[in-house]
């Protein structure tokens, strides 16, 4: 399965000699090309999705670490993904309900 890049994703161009970092500006088109603004370039570039590597947001990585501290270390990958998604859904629900209650007050 090919990773679907979204607006704002941090990515790295897969080049061993010259890794270039950028941000996704537009999702893949019919040719599986993603519009990326690389740090070193002035203009955005079209790059094939297969040539990009996703860089996780440090906040997301830290949140995952905080969530997984409460779970056993020997969890399968499938269980880990399920636990992370369930916890994220709980956080999203709490934030949505808190915002609704704040708006009603």
N, CA, C and O of each residue as an XYZ file, in Angstrom:
420
protein
N       0.840     -1.177      0.000
C       0.000      0.000      0.000
C       0.888      1.244      0.000
O       1.824      1.343      0.793
N       0.598      2.169     -0.869
C       1.357      3.401     -0.977
C       0.805      4.414      0.019
O      -0.408      4.564      0.165
N       1.694      5.090      0.686
C       1.278      6.119      1.647
C       0.613      7.265      0.907
O       1.121      7.741     -0.108
N      -0.525      7.703      1.421
C      -1.233      8.846      0.859
C      -0.790     10.094      1.613
O      -1.093     10.247      2.796
N      -0.083     10.973      0.938
C       0.390     12.198      1.565
C      -0.721     13.237      1.565
O      -1.501     13.334      0.618
N      -0.781     14.019      2.652
C      -1.782     15.062      2.796
C      -1.094     16.415      2.920
O       0.106     16.494      3.182
N      -1.865     17.467      2.729
C      -1.349     18.828      2.859
C      -0.691     19.012      4.225
O      -1.264     18.656      5.255
N       0.506     19.565      4.219
C       1.205     19.855      5.464
C       2.125     18.761      5.960
O       2.883     18.982      6.904
N       2.083     17.572      5.346
C       2.975     16.488      5.763
C       4.426     16.868      5.501
O       4.751     17.415      4.447
N       5.287     16.580      6.456
C       6.729     16.764      6.257
C       7.268     15.516      5.573
O       6.958     14.395      5.977
N       8.072     15.714      4.540
C       8.587     14.591      3.760
C      10.083     14.774      3.495
O      10.638     15.865      3.624
N      10.708     13.654      3.119
C      12.106     13.659      2.714
C      12.187     12.974      1.367
O      11.607     11.907      1.169
N      12.909     13.590      0.437
C      13.134     12.984     -0.871
C      14.134     11.857     -0.691
O      15.204     12.063     -0.119
N      13.794     10.657     -1.177
C      14.647      9.479     -1.005
C      15.853      9.556     -1.937
O      15.822      9.040     -3.055
N      16.885     10.189     -1.474
C      18.140     10.268     -2.214
C      19.253     10.112     -1.188
O      19.444     10.980     -0.337
N      19.988      9.002     -1.269
C      21.005      8.704     -0.264
C      22.098      9.767     -0.207
O      22.586     10.093      0.875
N      22.480     10.302     -1.343
C      23.578     11.263     -1.382
C      23.147     12.664     -0.966
O      23.931     13.412     -0.382
N      21.904     13.015     -1.266
C      21.449     14.379     -1.015
C      20.004     14.370     -0.517
O      19.089     14.667     -1.284
N      19.785     14.030      0.767
C      18.408     14.038      1.268
C      17.873     15.463      1.349
O      18.512     16.344      1.925
N      16.713     15.678      0.776
C      16.101     17.004      0.754
C      14.767     16.924      1.493
O      13.986     15.997      1.281
N      14.515     17.892      2.351
C      13.297     17.916      3.147
C      12.325     18.942      2.581
O      12.729     19.963      2.023
N      11.030     18.650      2.735
C      10.021     19.557      2.224
C       8.680     19.349      2.891
O       8.539     18.540      3.809
N       7.690     20.101      2.408
C       6.325     20.040      2.928
C       5.377     19.825      1.755
O       5.519     20.455      0.708
N       4.409     18.928      1.940
C       3.431     18.632      0.896
C       2.453     19.799      0.782
O       1.872     20.240      1.773
N       2.283     20.292     -0.453
C       1.341     21.382     -0.706
C       0.037     20.887     -1.313
O      -1.019     21.485     -1.105
N       0.114     19.795     -2.063
C      -1.066     19.282     -2.756
C      -0.966     17.769     -2.844
O       0.108     17.221     -3.092
N      -2.087     17.101     -2.639
C      -2.112     15.643     -2.669
C      -1.839     15.112     -4.067
O      -1.811     15.866     -5.040
N      -1.639     13.810     -4.152
C      -1.263     13.170     -5.410
C      -2.315     13.384     -6.491
O      -3.516     13.361     -6.223
N      -1.842     13.592     -7.717
C      -2.738     13.726     -8.864
C      -2.916     12.354     -9.521
O      -2.511     11.339     -8.953
N      -3.511     12.320    -10.697
C      -3.792     11.037    -11.350
C      -2.523     10.299    -11.751
O      -2.562      9.093    -11.996
N      -1.406     11.001    -11.822
C      -0.126     10.371    -12.167
C       0.679     10.006    -10.926
O       1.855      9.659    -11.031
N       0.054     10.080     -9.749
C       0.687      9.771     -8.466
C       1.844     10.723     -8.166
O       2.833     10.334     -7.544
N       1.711     11.968     -8.612
C       2.702     12.992     -8.309
C       2.161     13.906     -7.216
O       0.987     14.275     -7.221
N       3.027     14.261     -6.291
C       2.673     15.107     -5.162
C       3.381     16.448     -5.335
O       4.545     16.486     -5.732
N       2.690     17.545     -5.042
C       3.319     18.862     -5.093
C       4.006     19.115     -3.757
O       3.370     19.091     -2.704
N       5.321     19.359     -3.816
C       6.127     19.526     -2.603
C       6.932     20.814     -2.696
O       7.501     21.132     -3.740
N       6.972     21.547     -1.594
C       7.857     22.706     -1.489
C       9.079     22.256     -0.697
O       9.007     22.056      0.516
N      10.204     22.098     -1.399
C      11.429     21.693     -0.729
C      12.101     22.902     -0.098
O      11.965     24.022     -0.591
N      12.815     22.681      0.977
C      13.446     23.759      1.727
C      14.446     24.525      0.872
O      14.569     25.743      0.999
N      15.160     23.818      0.005
C      16.236     24.453     -0.759
C      15.758     25.118     -2.053
O      16.542     25.814     -2.698
N      14.508     24.928     -2.447
C      14.013     25.459     -3.717
C      13.069     26.636     -3.501
O      12.404     26.744     -2.471
N      13.028     27.514     -4.501
C      12.110     28.649     -4.436
C      10.724     28.284     -4.958
O       9.725     28.861     -4.528
N      10.661     27.327     -5.883
C       9.386     26.935     -6.471
C       9.026     25.515     -6.055
O       9.897     24.689     -5.781
N       7.728     25.251     -6.015
C       7.253     23.911     -5.689
C       7.598     22.952     -6.818
O       7.775     23.361     -7.966
N       7.690     21.670     -6.476
C       8.058     20.654     -7.461
C       7.048     19.517     -7.428
O       6.448     19.232     -6.392
N       6.868     18.866     -8.583
C       6.067     17.651     -8.663
C       7.007     16.471     -8.467
O       8.014     16.348     -9.165
N       6.674     15.599     -7.510
C       7.512     14.445     -7.202
C       6.609     13.225     -7.100
O       5.505     13.308     -6.561
N       7.079     12.086     -7.621
C       6.308     10.852     -7.483
C       6.252     10.451     -6.009
O       7.243     10.557     -5.286
N       5.088      9.993     -5.580
C       4.885      9.627     -4.180
C       5.860      8.541     -3.732
O       6.266      8.521     -2.571
N       6.239      7.642     -4.632
C       7.174      6.574     -4.277
C       8.556      7.107     -3.932
O       9.330      6.419     -3.266
N       8.879      8.315     -4.369
C      10.196      8.900     -4.116
C      10.243      9.700     -2.820
O      11.267     10.305     -2.502
N       9.142      9.709     -2.070
C       9.076     10.485     -0.834
C       8.962      9.572      0.378
O       8.368      8.495      0.317
N       9.539     10.024      1.466
C       9.452      9.313      2.738
C       8.784     10.240      3.749
O       9.185     11.395      3.898
N       7.774      9.739      4.437
C       7.039     10.525      5.425
C       7.903     10.740      6.671
O       8.563      9.812      7.138
N       7.897     11.953      7.201
C       8.597     12.265      8.450
C       7.529     12.569      9.493
O       6.816     13.564      9.372
N       7.408     11.720     10.523
C       6.366     11.956     11.517
C       6.598     13.248     12.292
O       7.734     13.632     12.571
N       5.507     13.900     12.627
C       5.562     15.116     13.423
C       6.076     14.758     14.817
O       5.614     13.773     15.394
N       7.012     15.520     15.375
C       7.535     15.203     16.713
C       6.443     15.168     17.782
O       6.537     14.385     18.728
N       5.417     15.995     17.649
C       4.325     15.980     18.623
C       3.565     14.667     18.564
O       3.173     14.127     19.598
N       3.355     14.148     17.356
C       2.662     12.872     17.196
C       3.499     11.738     17.766
O       2.969     10.851     18.435
N       4.797     11.758     17.508
C       5.683     10.718     18.032
C       5.689     10.737     19.562
O       5.690      9.684     20.199
N       5.694     11.922     20.141
C       5.683     12.028     21.605
C       4.344     11.556     22.167
O       4.315     10.869     23.189
N       3.244     11.910     21.521
C       1.934     11.448     21.962
C       1.860      9.924     21.903
O       1.352      9.293     22.829
N       2.361      9.331     20.822
C       2.386      7.870     20.710
C       3.177      7.257     21.861
O       2.751      6.263     22.448
N       4.324      7.848     22.183
C       5.150      7.335     23.272
C       4.388      7.407     24.596
O       4.420      6.465     25.388
N       3.697      8.537     24.835
C       2.947      8.697     26.079
C       1.812      7.680     26.176
O       1.557      7.134     27.249
N       1.138      7.429     25.068
C       0.037      6.463     25.057
C       0.563      5.058     25.299
O       0.009      4.322     26.116
N       1.627      4.676     24.598
C       2.127      3.298     24.664
C       2.811      2.972     25.987
O       3.074      1.801     26.264
N       3.105      3.971     26.806
C       3.689      3.690     28.128
C       2.734      2.873     28.983
O       3.175      2.122     29.852
N       1.428      3.007     28.749
C       0.421      2.301     29.543
C       0.115      0.905     29.018
O      -0.730      0.209     29.581
N       0.780      0.487     27.959
C       0.523     -0.813     27.345
C       1.773     -1.681     27.420
O       2.882     -1.162     27.537
N       1.599     -3.017     27.352
C       2.777     -3.900     27.401
C       3.687     -3.702     26.187
O       3.226     -3.358     25.099
N       4.980     -3.923     26.394
C       5.969     -3.729     25.333
C       5.898     -4.794     24.244
O       6.352     -4.562     23.123
N       5.337     -5.952     24.557
C       5.334     -7.054     23.589
C       4.053     -7.115     22.746
O       3.682     -8.185     22.262
N       3.384     -5.984     22.571
C       2.171     -5.942     21.746
C       2.530     -6.154     20.285
O       3.603     -5.754     19.832
N       1.624     -6.784     19.558
C       1.833     -6.931     18.117
C       1.628     -5.572     17.451
O       1.034     -4.664     18.034
N       2.118     -5.448     16.243
C       1.976     -4.189     15.505
C       0.510     -3.845     15.308
O       0.116     -2.685     15.429
N      -0.297     -4.855     15.006
C      -1.729     -4.631     14.795
C      -2.392     -4.105     16.066
O      -3.195     -3.173     16.008
N      -2.058     -4.703     17.221
C      -2.625     -4.244     18.493
C      -2.151     -2.838     18.837
O      -2.916     -2.032     19.367
N      -0.891     -2.545     18.538
C      -0.336     -1.217     18.819
C      -1.061     -0.153     17.994
O      -1.423      0.902     18.515
N      -1.271     -0.431     16.714
C      -1.967      0.517     15.841
C      -3.396      0.730     16.332
O      -3.887      1.858     16.357
N      -4.063     -0.362     16.722
C      -5.431     -0.252     17.224
C      -5.480      0.581     18.504
O      -6.338      1.454     18.640
N      -4.565      0.319     19.444
C      -4.548      1.054     20.711
C      -4.295      2.541     20.481
O      -4.949      3.387     21.092
N      -3.348      2.858     19.604
C      -3.053      4.265     19.321
C      -4.253      4.965     18.702
O      -4.575      6.093     19.074
N      -4.922      4.298     17.753
C      -6.071      4.919     17.103
C      -7.224      5.102     18.084
O      -7.901      6.130     18.064
N      -7.449      4.103     18.947
C      -8.521      4.209     19.939
C      -8.259      5.365     20.907
O      -9.173      6.126     21.226
N      -7.029      5.498     21.368
C      -6.686      6.594     22.286
C      -6.814      7.948     21.596
O      -7.308      8.904     22.194
N      -6.373      8.035     20.340
C      -6.504      9.304     19.600
C      -7.975      9.669     19.415
O      -8.352     10.835     19.536
N      -8.808      8.659     19.118
C     -10.247      8.912     18.978
C     -10.833      9.429     20.290
O     -11.661     10.340     20.287
N     -10.402      8.847     21.415
C     -10.875      9.307     22.721
C     -10.466     10.759     22.971
O     -11.267     11.553     23.465
N      -9.237     11.102     22.633
C      -8.759     12.480     22.811
C      -9.565     13.431     21.939
O      -9.985     14.493     22.400
N      -9.784     13.055     20.671
C     -10.563     13.903     19.762
C     -11.984     14.110     20.272
O     -12.513     15.220     20.214
N     -12.604     13.036     20.776
C     -13.961     13.129     21.304
C     -14.001     14.061     22.513
O     -14.891     14.904     22.623
N     -13.044     13.907     23.413
C     -12.991     14.770     24.595
C     -12.835     16.235     24.200
O     -13.527     17.100     24.736
N     -11.936     16.513     23.270
C     -11.722     17.900     22.838
C     -12.964     18.477     22.163
O     -13.300     19.643     22.372
N     -13.646     17.663     21.354
C     -14.861     18.127     20.680
C     -15.958     18.431     21.698
O     -16.615     19.469     21.614
N     -16.159     17.514     22.671
C     -17.181     17.733     23.692
C     -16.849     18.943     24.562
O     -17.739     19.710     24.929
N     -15.576     19.111     24.889
C     -15.160     20.263     25.684
C     -15.431     21.565     24.938
O     -15.872     22.546     25.536
N     -15.168     21.574     23.635
C     -15.424     22.773     22.826
C     -16.920     23.061     22.737
O     -17.334     24.218     22.796
N     -17.730     22.014     22.595
C     -19.184     22.202     22.524
C     -19.726     22.745     23.841
O     -20.586     23.626     23.838
N     -19.235     22.230     24.964
C     -19.698     22.704     26.266
C     -19.239     24.133     26.522
O     -19.964     24.926     27.123
N     -18.036     24.460     26.064
C     -17.534     25.827     26.223
C     -18.330     26.816     25.394
O     -18.554     27.948     25.820
N     -18.759     26.395     24.209
C     -19.542     27.270     23.336
C     -20.957     27.457     23.876
O     -21.570     28.504     23.671
N     -21.473     26.440     24.566
C     -22.830     26.517     25.096
C     -22.896     27.387     26.352
O     -23.957     27.911     26.690
N     -21.779     27.541     27.035
C     -21.778     28.301     28.302
C     -21.813     29.795     28.083
O     -21.816     30.561     29.047
